[in-house]
Structure formats: structure tokens, C-alpha cells
Amino acid sequence: MDLVTQWLWCLAAFVLGALVALAVAAAVVRARSVDEALADLPDAREVGGRR
């Protein structure tokens, strides 16, 4: 039973850490429009362009 309890605590810590990392990333990295995101890829809108 100790193994299951320890595993559940590790799982809870992992999930909590992932949520904190997601919150920090969402606060630091601002969303961009589709046009701005594709502007960084030269051939993104052409047929047969970059994949």
C-alpha cells in the first residue's frame, strides 16, 4: 500500500508542476495571430512549400 500512496503523490506532484509550467508559459508567451505566426515561415502558405 505504501508503494501506491507514494506513486499517487508523485503523480499529483507531476500534474501540479505541469499546471504551474502551463500557467507560466501562458503568462510569458503572448498569443499571436495566424498571419504573424505564418510570417516566420517563408513558404508556409504555398502549395508544396515547407511541411
N, C-alpha and C positions, 0 to 999 in steps of 0.2 A: 504494500500500500504506500510505503514511503516513496517508491520509485514513481508511482502515478502522481502523487502530490508534487514531487519535485518537477516532473515533466509539465504539469499544469502551470506551475509558477513560471517555468521557463517560457512556456507558450504565451502566457499573459504578459510577460516582460517583452517578448518579441513583438507582440501586437501593439503594445503601448509604445514601444520605441518606433515602430513603423508609423503609427499615427502622429507621433511628435515630428518625425522626419518629414512626413507629408505636409503637416501644418507649416513647418519652417520653409519648405520648398515653395509652398503656395504663397507664403508671405514675401519671399525674396524674389522669386521669378514671376514677373508680371506676364499676364496673357497678352498675346499679340493677335492681330487679325490674320486671316488666312493669306491675304496678299503680302503682308510683311514677312510671314514665315516662309512663303514660297519665293520671295525675292532673294533669299540667301542661296537658293538652288537655281543655277542658271538655266538648266533645261527641264525644269520640273513640269512645265505646262505643255511641252511639245510632245507629240506622239512619237514614241521611240526614243524619248530623251532618257534622262537619268532614272534609274529604277531604285 
